[in-house]
Amino acid sequence: MLLQREHARLGDSGKSDAQHNGGMESAAEWDRRLGWSRELVADDVGRRERALGRLAVARGRRDRALRELNAAWREKGLSGAKEEQARYAEARREVFPDALWDFVPGGVESGGLRYALLYLNWEARYPAEWTAAAKSWATKKALLWRLARAVPELSDAVIGELVELIRYAVCREHRCEDVGYALLARAVGEDRLRPVLAGLADDPVDTYRLRARYLLCLLDHPESPRPKAGQWRAWSAGE
């Protein structure tokens, strides 16, 4: 029970020992911890399998650090377990989804941004592997909402990646927390997104075509309520 409560305390509240710099660490620091994870979205299945093995090892280290922290709490109390707390905080920053719990896009694009995008791309391209190895609907939801709010501060290159993520969301099966892509689409807006959606609005697959038209409707009516779960289904039923 203590182990489960610790995960909940850090994951749900986002208040970890690393919060003060979780969003603004340098790219070099993020690369040191998570550079290997870029292989999770490789086209080659062998490279992805090696990265999944690396992730499993890192998750094992995190779990051991948490067990040691729990034991220290029981023996010495919270105030006496500072060293174990620090080891656990560092270990969880080397795995997905934990490393992204503290990530907040800032005015200057931080080193963590590429890994937030990687996590979302991983789910979009290899959903079965993502689900088995690092599924977190809460993390996905938080990242999409944070990125939507940060759009005015992001570079053209990053906006291009967000457009591609939206395209992936249109052209696949619906997944939990996909409403975040509707929020992101409205934030990205007309210039970059409309041509992509217009090209999908006549897709031969009914579901893909309807999703594209739904997002176009959101762009056409910025005064309409903020997208929420179930809204697109109600809209598509009307169509």
Summary of the structure (lengths in Angstrom):
residues: 239
radius of gyration: 19.6
end to end distance: 48.4
largest distance: 64.5
contacts: 708
relative contact order: 0.09
helix: 72%
strand: 0%
